[in-house]
Amino acid sequence: MTTPDIAGLEGFRGRLVNASHADYDIARAVWNGAIDRRPRLIARCIGASDVVAAVRFARNHDLEIAIRGGGHNVAGTAVCDEGFVIDLSAMRAVRVDPAGRRAWVQGGALWGDVDHETQPHGLATTGGIVSHTGVAGLTLGGGLGWLMRKHGLTVDNVLGVDVVTADGKLLRASEDEHPDLFWALRGGGGNFGVVTSFEFRLHSVGPTVLAGPILWDATDVGDVLRFYSDFLRDVPDELGTVIRFGAAPPVPAIPEDLHWRPVVMIGTCYAGPIEDGEQVLRPLRAARTPLLDLVRPTHYVDFQNALDSTVVHGWNYYWKSTHLPELSDDLIDVIGEHAFSCASPRSYVAMFHLQGAVSRVGEGATAFGNRQASHAMTLDAVWRPGEELGDRDTDWTRKFFAALGHFRKGVYVNFLGGDEDPDRVREAYAGSVYDRLVEVKTRYDPDNVFHHNQNIRPP
């Protein structure tokens, strides 16, 4: 592996890491431990000017570019073999304007960084459901989270971005400046540049919310899902729910006698007055006598951290994902047949209820596609390094995915894995959105410099 002459990196003030550096293996590691790539050089930027210098250097040396924000994407696109990683992980500053309900967030920040700064003011915006998820990756792909049914996707709350484009220019993109680029960045992923900072709209949330999971035994899956499907028809936008099918994780809130027991777990978060949430959730909490009900007033920040220990950095992950329509009896039967057939106790299925504010934004208003879907489902094979479970559970996700067949209705681009058919990227964008993304890509990155992603190719 030959490292290019770094003398051309003029104006770069961050830290450069190559294969001989003591921190090389740490710097090239990402959340998904199944990803093992060896870049020639990692540029750990400390500001937007560093990113400009890094993009220009990589282009001058004809190096493949990977962009690292939080490094949390399952496909591992934050690191590349024999190329140049532009690493924003040291750029994690968050600034909040409580009166204006705005936050400015650097491109390497994690969602835990954002919540830490916004929640003392009782403010939040839609973020991920795991606090160590990167802000940039989640936002650029769309942004699912507990608050999306009430306050929209993360992209629906972006007011502007600072982005370094393929020609090494730092641009401001908003409704008033480069609006075509701003449109594309809200759902089109990392195809159009390196976002160094975001400006978000904030909403009144917390610090205390009514939230928590309800657990039923796996044998009740059909009845629970049928009740849940009926229950969803009348729930207000304030209620966000995510279902997890799998073994109960060994977290402190769950009694030891339930650890590793196969369960249906419906996570809930009510983004409104607690007394209203108690009324809304009462029917669900009483359905079929759950094994455990952990719904209670809790700090929003604590709830956002609750799943962190179940998706640890360095474990191995393989995903297959799809959008789904409303839960019909036939679809429930398919889910019940396959959801608990995995071998690893750490593997699981997650199903996010969409609709609400997500579906009220017009198709094509942002680049995020398939807004009319009812659910987003991801089938997640998870095994620790050294465990002989990966092949079996990878096969489980593929068979489950195939069984979903005609129920599949597009896909969330952030849930796509690293070995997907290129046509699946098109599935993430409804109607003419993909063609419009190609036009913007052609305008701002005609040479496809930023291709280490779920790629939208110029002609």
N, C-alpha and C positions, 0 to 999 in steps of 0.2 A: 504494500500500500504506500503510494507516494503522496506526501502532503505538498500541496502547491505552495509556492513562495508567498508568504503572508505579508511581504513588504507592500503589496498592492492594497492592503486593507487600510487605506488612509482614513483618518478620522474615527477609527474604531477605538473605543475606550473600555470595552468589556473584556471578557476573558476568553482566550482561545484554548481549546482542548483538542489534542490529537491523540493518536493511538499510544504514544509513549508517555502520556500524561498520567499521573497517579489517579486522577478522577475520571479517566476515560470510561471505564465500565459503569460507573455510577451515572455519568452524564448521558450515556447512550441508552440506558435502561428506561423503559416506559411502563405504564400501568400494566399492560398485558405481558406477562412473563413469557408467553409463547413467542413473542417477537424478539429476535436476536440478530440485529443488524449492526454493521460496523462502518460508520461514516468515516471519511478521510479527516474531516474537521468539523468541530462544533463551535459555533460562535455564540457565546453567552452574552447577549446584548443587555445594556443597562438603560437604553433610551432609544427614541425614534431615529436619531442620527446614526446610531450603531446599526440599526436595521437597514437604513439606506445604504450605508457603507458595505454591509454584508451582501445585500442583493446585487449591488454593482460589482463586487468582487467575484461572486459566484458566476455572474454572467460573463465577466471578462475572462474567466478561466473555464467556461463551458462546463460548470459543475451542476449535477442534479441537485435540486433544492428540496429539502423537507423543512416544514415549519412546525416548531414545537411551542405550544402554549402550555396547557396543563399535562400533555402527554397521555391523556386518558382515553383516546379513541381506540376501540377494540381492534380496528384494522391495523393499528400501529403506524399510521402514516406520518407520525411526528419524527420518524428516524428513517434513514435510507442507507443502503449499502454503497460504499465508495463515493458518497456524495457529500454535501455540505448542509449541515443542520443549522438553521437560524433559530436559536433557542431564546425564547422570551421569558423563561421561568423565573428570572430575577426581576422582572418588571411586574410587580404585584400591587402597586399603589392603588388606593381607592380614596376618592374625595367626594364628600357628600354635601349637598346644599339642602338642608332640611326644609327651609322656607319655600324654596322653588321645587322641592321634591325631584331632585336630579342627583345622579351619581356619575362620576367620571372614573372609569376603571381601566387600568392598563391591560395589555393583551396577554400577559402571563399570569394574571390573577386566577385564583380558584373561587368557587362559589362561597366557600367558607369565609374568604377574605371580604367578600361583598356583604354577606349577612352580618359579619362582625362589626362593620362600620355603619350599616343602615339600621340595624335593629335597636340600638340605643335611642333612636329617634322614632321608633315604632313604624319604620318604613321598610319596604322590600319590593323587589320585582321578581317576576317568574324566573326561577333558576332550576338547577337540577335537583334530584332527590338524594344525591350523595355529595357531601360538602367538598370532597377533593376532586370533583369534576372541574375541568378548566372552563373558564368563562368564554374564551374565544371560540373553542371548538363547538361547544353546545350552542352558543348564540348563532354562529354562522350557518349551522345546519337547521336552525329553527327554534329549538329550546322548549322541550317538554318539562313540566314541573307541577308541583302541587297547586300553584296559583293560576294555572293557565285557563281554566274554565271561567274564572272571574275576571282576570286581568289580561288575558291573552298570552300567546307564546312570548318567549323572550324577544324574538324579532319584532313583535308588535309593540315593544317598549323601547326599541332603539331609536334615539333621536339623531344620532350622528356618529360617525367613526373617523378616525385618522388612519389612513392606509397607505402603505408603500407599494406602489405598483411595479410591474415587471420591468419598466424602464428606470427604476430607481428613484422615482419621484414620490414625495410625501404629499398626499392629497387629503382634503377634507371632503367627505361624502355625506350628504344629507338630502332632505327634500329640495333644498335650494341650491346645493352645490353638487355637481356630478350626480344628478338624481338617478340616471340609469345604473351607475355603479352602486349607489346606495340601495336601489331595488334588488340588484343581484346579490349583494352581500347579505341580505336578509333571507337566507335559506339556501343559497347556492354554494355554501361551504367555502373552503380555502382556495378556490379556483382563481380568484381575481386579485390577490395581493396579500400582504402581511398586515393585519390590523394591529396597530400599536396601542390604540385606546378606543373605548366605547363611551358614549354618553347615553345613559338610561333614564327613562321615566320611572319614578318610584310611586308606590301606593301605600296607603295606611294599612298595615298588617302587624298584628302582635303588639308588644313583645309576647303576649300570651295568646295562644289559639287552642281551640278544641281539636285534638288530633290523637292518633294512635291506631294500632292495628287490632283487628278482631280475627280470631283463629277458630277454624272448624277442622274436624278430622277429614282426611283426604277422601274417605268413603262417602262423605256428604257432598262431594263436588258438584254432582248434577243438580241436586236440590238447591244448594247455595247459589249456583249460577242462575238458575231459573228465577229464584227470588230476587237476586241482584238485578237481573235484566228488567224485571217489572219495577223494582225500586227506582231504577235510574230514570224512568219515564217522567217522574215528577220532581226530581231533586233540583234545587236551585243551583245557580252557577257557583255559589260560594263553596260548594262541596267538591273537593278533588279526591278521587279514589284511584288506587293502584292495587291490582290483585297480584299476589305472588303465590305460585304453586310450587311446592317443594318441601324439603325438610325444615322444620322450625330451627332457626339458627340459635347457637348457644350464646345469646346476648343476656346481660343481667336482668332485663325486664321480663324475660320469659322463664318460668320455673324450670328447674333442672329436669323434672320428670317429663317435660314436653320437648326437651332438646332432641333434635334429629328425628322427631316424629313427623311423618308426612302430613302436611296440613294445607288447607286453603287459607290464605291470610289476606284480608282486605285492609290495606292501609288507608286511613282517612285523614283529611285535613280540611277544616271548615274555616274559610277566610271571611269571617263575619262575627257578629256577637255570639258569645259562647252559649247563652241561653237559647238563641235561635238554632244553633248547631245541635244542641241536645234534643230539641224537638224533631229536627230533620233526621237525625241518626237513630232515634229510638226504635223504629221498625227493624232496621238492619241489625241492631244490637240484640234484638230479641229473637231473630230468625234462627230456628232449629237449635236453640240452646248451645251457643258457642263454647268451645273448650276454654277460651280465654278472651277477655275483653279488656284492652288496655287503653281505650279511648278516655281521655281526661284532659283538663286544661294543662297545657305544657308550654314551655318557652319554644317559640318557633325555631330558634337557633338549635336547641337541643333536638327537636324533631328532625331538622335537616341533617343532623349528625348521626341519627339513630342507625342507619344502615351501613355506615362507613366500614365497620368491622366485618361485614359479610361480603365485601368486594375488595379484597386487600391488594395493594400494589405487589406485583411479582407473582401472583397466582396466574395460571393459564386459563385463557378465555377463548371460546369460539361461539359465535352467535349466528342464528338465522332469524330473520325478522320480517314482519308484514303488517300492513293495516288490515283491519277487519270491520265488517258491518255490525249491526246490532246482533245480539246473541240469540239466534234461533235455536230451536231444540236440536236440529241436526248439527249445528256448529258446537253446541255444548257437548253433544255426544263425542265428537272428535276430540275436543279438549280433554274430556274425562278419560278417554281411552289412552291418550299419549302423555299427559302432563306429568305423570308420576312414574314413568318408565325409565328414567335415567338411572345410571349406576352410581355416580358420585353424589354424596350427600350435600355437596355444595352447589350442584347444578340446580337450576330453577327456571321457571317461566314467569315473566312479568307482563302484565296487561294494563295499559294506561287508558282510562276513560277520557275521551277527547270532548268534542262538541262544546256547548256553551259559547264563550267568547271566541274560541278557536274557529268555530264554524261560521260565525257571523262576519268575519273578515272575508271579503270577496276573493274568489280564486283569481290569482294573478296580481292581487294588490301588493303582495310581496312574493319572493321567489319560493317560499315554502308551499309545497303542493299537497293535494289530497286533504283539504281542510274539512270536507264533509264526511270523512271516515268517522266511525264510532269509537274504535279502539286502535291502539298501536300495541302490537305484541312482539316480544323478543324472547327467543328460545335460547337460553344461555347455558352452554356446557362450561363447567368450572371445575378445575382440578389443580391440586398443588403440585409443585415441581417434584418429580420422583414418583408420583402416583401413577399406577397403570390403569388409568380410567379415561384418558383423553380420547382414544380411538372409539371406544364404546359410546361415549356421550356425544362426540361429534356426529357419529352415525345416528344417534337418537334425535338430535336436532334436525338432521336432514330428512329422516323418515317422518317426523312430526310435521315439518314444513310441507313435505309432499302431500301428507294427508289433509292439510288445510285446503289444498287444491283450489276449487272455484270460489272459496270464501275469500281468497287473498285479493286485496283492493289497494295496490300500491304499497309504498314502504317509506319509512322515515329515514332520510339519508344518513343520519348519525348512527343508526343501528346497523348499517351495512358492514359486513366483514371484509377481510382482505382478499378473499378468493371468489368474489361475486362475479357473475357474468356482467360484462359492461352494459348490457341492456337493462340491468336492474337499476342503474342510475337514472335512466329515463323513467322508470316506474315511480321514482320519488317526486316527479313533477307532472302536475296535471295539465292536460290540454296543450296550449301553445307555450307554456312556461319554459319548457326545455329549449325550444327554438329561440326564444327571446334570450335565454341565458347564453346560448351559443353566440348570438349577436354581440352581447356585452363582452364575452370572453374574447371574441375576435377583435374587438375595439381596444381592449386594455391588455390582453396577453395573447397576441396572435401567434407567438412562437411556442405557446403552451409551456412557458417557464415553470409555472406552478401546476404541476401535473401529479405530484405525489399526494393524491387525495382521491375522493370519489370523483373521477375526472369528467369534466365537461370539455370535450375536445373542440377546438376551432376547426373550420373546414379544412 
